[in-house]
Amino acid sequence: MNIGEIAKRAGVSRSTVSYALSGKRPVAAATARRINEVIAELGYRPNASARALAEGRTRTLGLVIPPAGRRLTNVQLDFVATVVEAAATHDLDVLLSPSGGDHDRSFERIVTGRRVDGVILMEILLDDPRVARLEQSALPYVTIGHVEDPRASWWVDVDYATLVRRGVHHLADLGHQHVVLINRSTELVAAGYGPALRSTTGFQEAADQRGLSAHVVCCADEPAAGLACFEQIRARWPEVTAAVTINEVALPGLQRALHRAGLDVPRDFSITGVIADRLAEDFHPPLTAADVPAEDMARLAVDLLVERIADPDASPRHALLQPAISLRSSTGARPQ
């Protein structure tokens, strides 16, 4: 069944049916009623592509992910999956596109090719040229993370500085005096990756406030690096009794390093951090952590982008999330 058959049965032109379906031009009430009666009788459902063309939209969102050569973390995978699910509730498709390095052309096609109605951009740098490019293009976008001055942007983020501060205060309350932050990779920190830099700031501020001896180490996003990183910490600062981490991929390596060193958690060493809840639960013993709400962030990002597409002139909106620290079993009193 198509628009031509509806027009024939309703006794109107094809263009009148099209206008009634798309709302692009007014149609007399009696005519619209007659068209709707025919549609109901025939059980007609407009093709999604046809609706999109009528609206001048693709009904597709772009999701710009980290480079394909870099394995996505569990939090990132959860985020991607939830974006796809959330977009489906709006009858929207999702086009994945890597960015960075050799993938700049892919990002540029997303921006200029009219292939999507809007973009969700992951892994934001404090000074991110991709955000500047999207601003220049006027393509609606929402970022996961935020640039240094985010007032003009639409974004969703976790308040890493505040959450890491809370983790340090929790360790200080337990009597720990020597602590370390296990951060993300040296490359990400050098590039200006927002969560890594904000975590460092929060960590150092809280340590200074509580009079703690504090160290920061960068760790590549892989289990082997977690093991090597912890061994480096033990060799350089044997007095350290507790760690805060935002590096979820390094956790299995940290687990092996603790076992290899014969350290019991939390009797001999305490760990906390900002980590996805299912990874925190998989740690042994379960990790005391601020649980990153990846699914909530994804749904918020999709909702904000849909809102921005519908109203391009709306004032910028954002959401800065501060999940509570889930007290599990990986932190305890400073060993005597």
ABEGO torsion letter per residue (X at the ends): XBAAAAAAAAGBBAAAAAAAAAGABBBBAAAAAAAAAAAAAAGBBBBAAAAAAAAGBAGBBBBBBBBAABBBBAAAAAAAAAAAAAAAAAGBBBBBBBBEEAAAAAAAAAAAAGABABBBBBGBBABBAAAAAAAAAGBBBBBBEBBABAAABBBBBBBAAAAAAAAAAAAAAAGBABBBBBBBBAAAAAAGBAAAAAAAAAAAAAAAAAGBBBBBBBBBBBAAAAAAAAAAAAAABAABABBBBABAAAAAAAAAAAAAAGBBOAAABBBBEBBBAAAAAABOBBBBBBBBBAAAAAAAAAAAAAAAAABAABBBBBBBBBBBBBBBAABBBBBX
